[in-house]
Amino acid sequence: MSLSDTFFETSNALQAKVRRSNAETLRTVGKLIADSIAADGVLHTFGSGHSQILAAEIERRAGGLVPVSSIIDPADGWPEQIPGYGARLFQRYAFQYAVQPADVVIVISNSGRNASPIEVAMEAKAAGLHVVVLTSLEMSKATTSRHPSGKKLYELGDYVLDNGGEPGDAALDAPGFAYKVGPTSTMSGALLLNLLSMEIIEQLIAKGVTPPTYVSQNADGGAEHNETLALKYRHRIRRPI
């Protein structure tokens, strides 16, 4: 079997496992965030380095929720091991976008050991937000913290979503090659975030609240629909640069 075939089968099996193992947490967190959005709250997301991809995954997407805003690291994760950097990122963002205690933040880190995501979680908790962590529990538990507190990210979450990944992220042995290949964290992380979005939308509908979702800009009336919602949240969500 080729490496691509093996990766496809391994990934599919992991996706199914991740959905099953996180189902209860997804329902609980979905209700929490739906209640927040129904009260005009915002869902904030943060990921350092490669995890910035996931922080933006459910932001400004057709069919996705409007009140979602990612906390951007302009240095693309290079200083993520430096204590103090993540705290300043959150503080600056919270001031710019009027972060409120009724909001929820999702902090994403595969290893859960670096200072920036740990400090964003700490600052968010200090500000009164509920903190949801998306991480690899197996990897995080197998490593040491790089933060002076000694804490790892999963220890700071009110709720934890586990991407099911292996330590080191790469899942496959490549015959004739010394190192593993085939990272899975982005695929399973994107699945979890989109499943969570569906839970939130379903919960909002059940509450009798119209979900504030984007419509494709290419659909008739889509731009006008989106602009109306964008105006409502204009001081609370990060807009494209």
Secondary structure by P-SEA (a helix, b strand, c coil): ccaaaaaaaaaaaaaaaaaaaaaaaaaaaaaaaaaaaaabbbbbbbbccccccccccccccccccccccccccccccccccccaaaaaaaaaaaaaccccccbbbbbbbccccccaaaaaaaaaaaabbbbbbbccaaaaaaccccccccccccccccbbbbccccccccccccccccccccccaaaaaaaaaaaaaaaaaaaaaaacccccccccccccaaaaaaaaaaaaccccccccc
